[in-house]
Amino acid sequence: EIVRELAPNCSSSVLTRLRREGILTAVDLAGLEKDDLRELGFTMLERSRLLRWARDTDGAPPDPNADFCQGPRPTSTWSFSLQSPADTFDSRRSMSDFPSNMRQRDPVMDRPSPEEEEDERRLDEVERKADFWFSLVKPSRGSQDREFAIQRTTSFNEEVEDLRENVLEGLFDLTSERVKHLYNRMKSRRPDGCVNLDALRHGLTRCGIPDLDDDALNRVIEAVGKARRVRTSTKSGQPRDIQLAEFEAVLSRLKLAQLLTGSCPMPLDKDTLGGRRAVLGTNHVRGTLMAVDYNSQSATALRVETRAFPEFFFGHRKASAKPGDPPIVRWVHMAGLDLTLLLALTVKYSLHPLGVEDVLEQCPTKIERYGSHYFAALEQLCLASPLDGSTPVQVHGRHVAVFCSGPPLFDTILTITEPDHDEKEDWPGGSIRDAYSAGDNWVERLQERLQAAHSRLRERRADFLMYQILDLSSDELVKVTRAYTTRLSVLDEQPHLTPQGLQADWLSEVQLAQLQWAVVAR
């Protein structure tokens, strides 16, 4: 009915595709993005109407008296949003971390009011209280937790057949689309649209958080409700229900508390990672993070160790020193795949499940856009022998993954590097395993450039830093090609002819170099 009202001229094939994809309710339709609507076959005008309806009505049925079918309304009377401020995600607070898990405001035309900024500040304070969130999940429930884990998946100690569908999307997907979908489902459980305790419990359980008792949920609602109590409290002083931004805060903080206290069921055994640890070992896994916060004025680097995890994951980066200074950009780097840290970053920064799956499975070189954010992966080859050609060429393989927040702020970038777990199988003649992250020299070079006194790199946003990472990583490939050119020139000058023909060792090395060069070219 909604499609017929908003797009009366759409073809029957579009309706068939909607049914085939399981898009049967208003909530399902409201969760679609522009690219999804294009693939389904809607025209540009129809997409515009559907997107405007989804944003303005939050998935509610259209007003039968509204003139949706007569084209767009005049600009002077067009309403950009029918949601109350408390029901919308705010980009200033969320983009201070990455990426916007909320509706992005235009920094000039849609600036939050002083009351909204005060609400955001109060909610930030609640989010920072790591001990409070730990107290809700830390007590072990013994068999209850184990039973819950078994219900979610039966292969936590083995490699999951479909990691993304069975685990990442169910337990760790906190993208804006998923959070809004869950919130709408919770609101639909009551005629008045309020999110009560049972609805909140249902939404949290769908994200892998075991049932919390009424006392714990009341403490949660009381804590987040303080952020808006001054303007929306009832006569009894209790908040009316939980809003969208508050639900996102509750969900992300409880999930982080689960991960950092070890009470969260894991998709893989973190000691084996589906057999990967047997191949790579653990020497390259540092269990720490490197973070650099910078703008055009300064850069601050810090090493985030275990004792600082609560402050890092539950807190927010500092604001710029002066009101007129550019916003802070944050670069977070993880050397070696630590599963707990990767999933914690996934929750904190709302990473897309497809990108996280690509990190775990070490996907081939690619660049993708997921929503408003970007993901890149590189199969990196690093030189492990002298460049002068005095010895046979040796290389080691690395896998580099990059997440970058999208428009309008481009304020966060995450990088994850580790040895290539298929290197020995793919590289002719075997390779030298880079067990100590020697191939991550570009990380130190980039950090030095950011901290230089008059760094031009700091004048740009996170997207430019992403280009620099791709450039520095590909520079290693140039070194490899030069090493082969130099080594083959040295071999060509060496005496290699004998009365019996070519020297066996010389011929063997040339043939091996030819096979290896084919891999480099690929």
Secondary structure as UniProt FT lines:
FT   HELIX           2..6
FT   TURN            8..9
FT   HELIX           12..20
FT   TURN            21..22
FT   HELIX           26..30
FT   HELIX           34..40
FT   HELIX           44..57
FT   TURN            58..59
FT   TURN            64..65
FT   HELIX           68..70
FT   HELIX           75..77
FT   HELIX           85..87
FT   HELIX           91..94
FT   TURN            95..97
FT   TURN            107..110
FT   HELIX           114..128
FT   HELIX           130..137
FT   HELIX           143..152
FT   TURN            156..157
FT   TURN            161..162
FT   HELIX           164..168
FT   HELIX           169..171
FT   HELIX           176..187
FT   TURN            188..189
FT   TURN            191..192
FT   HELIX           197..206
FT   TURN            207..208
FT   HELIX           214..225
FT   TURN            226..227
FT   HELIX           229..232
FT   TURN            235..236
FT   HELIX           244..261
FT   TURN            270..275
FT   HELIX           276..280
FT   TURN            283..284
FT   STRAND          289..294
FT   STRAND          299..304
FT   HELIX           306..308
FT   HELIX           309..314
FT   TURN            323..324
FT   STRAND          329..335
FT   HELIX           339..348
FT   TURN            349..350
FT   HELIX           353..361
FT   STRAND          366..370
FT   TURN            371..372
FT   STRAND          373..383
FT   TURN            387..388
FT   STRAND          395..404
FT   TURN            407..409
FT   STRAND          412..419
FT   TURN            421..422
FT   HELIX           423..426
FT   TURN            428..429
FT   TURN            435..436
FT   HELIX           438..440
FT   HELIX           441..451
FT   TURN            453..454
FT   HELIX           457..459
FT   HELIX           462..493
FT   STRAND          497..498
FT   TURN            499..500
FT   STRAND          501..502
FT   HELIX           504..521
//
